[in-house]
Amino acid sequence: MLKKQTVWLLTMLSLLIVLSVYYMTSPDQDQVAFIEEDNQEQNNPAETETNKQLDTSDIMNEEGMDEHTVISEISTDDLFTAIRMEIQAERDQIKEQLSEIVASKNVSPEEKNKAMEKMRELQEVATKESILQQTIMAEKNYSDVLVRAEENVVHVTVKANELSKTDANHIMQMVRDEFGEIVVNVKYQPAE
């Protein structure tokens, strides 16, 4: 069984590798935030700080933007990958804690059984998410799909320029077929 420090080290190394590849393969200026520095920053530092906190989901159409707005672009592939890695890291940490409970000699058999059941549930949820992602991508030829299951909600984000109500309802039904009666949140992320 892997020690907690080993799992942590492997997680950090994999994150370092992904970020290194991202920065090596990204174009020099296409995915970098630009900050227009001039007298505006000196005159109104609160506005400049607000602009720094904007991301692509907060940006209005081109006519509504002024020249001092910061635009931060991250491709949806990278965003989906980062979210998947974050979810996996959280689950790995939980599994490590549960493994420690199972391996402990000071824990009752009931607690060990609960820990084993929780580990099985985590694995089952991860498998269902993966199956749904692959099925949805294959069925409608989407370039990427992200499925995230939480306590009472399953979030599905599809990489597409648009998503019809019929497609959204079909995706909701697919999620309910896999997870049972649960709240499903379906949205789309425009493809680049």
C-alpha positions, 0 to 999 in steps of 0.5 A: 500500500502506498504511503500518504507521502508517496501519493502526495509526491506522485500527485504533485509530480503529475501536476508539475508535468501537466503544467510544464507541457501546457506552458511549453505547448501554449502559444506565446501570446494567445493564452496569456492575460494582458494588463494595460498599464497606464495612468488608469491604474494609478488613478483608480487602483480598486478598478484595476484590481476588479479587472484583474479578477475577471475571467472569460465567463464574466466578459461581455460582448466586444462592444461592452468591453473597455480597453482596460479589461483583462482577458484571461483565456484558457482552452476548454481542454485544459480547463476540463483536464485541470478539473479532472485532475483536481477531482482525482486528487481530492478522491485520492486523498479521501481514499488514502484516509479511508485506507488508513482507517481500514489498515488501523488496528484501533478501529472497530470492524464496523468502521472498517466496513464503512470505510471499505463501502465508502471506497467502493462508492468512490470508485463506482462514482468515478466509473459512472462518470467515465462511462457517461463522458465516453457515451455522451462524447460518442453519441453526439460527436462532442469533442469533450464532456466533463461529468462531475458527481457531487452529493445531490447533483451531477454536473455535465459540461459539454464542449460544443458551440450550442446545445439544444433542449432536446440534447440537454434532456437526452443527456439528463436522461442518460445521467439518471439512467446511470445514477438514478433519480438525481438533480442533473445540471447540463450546460455547454462550454463553447468550443474554440 
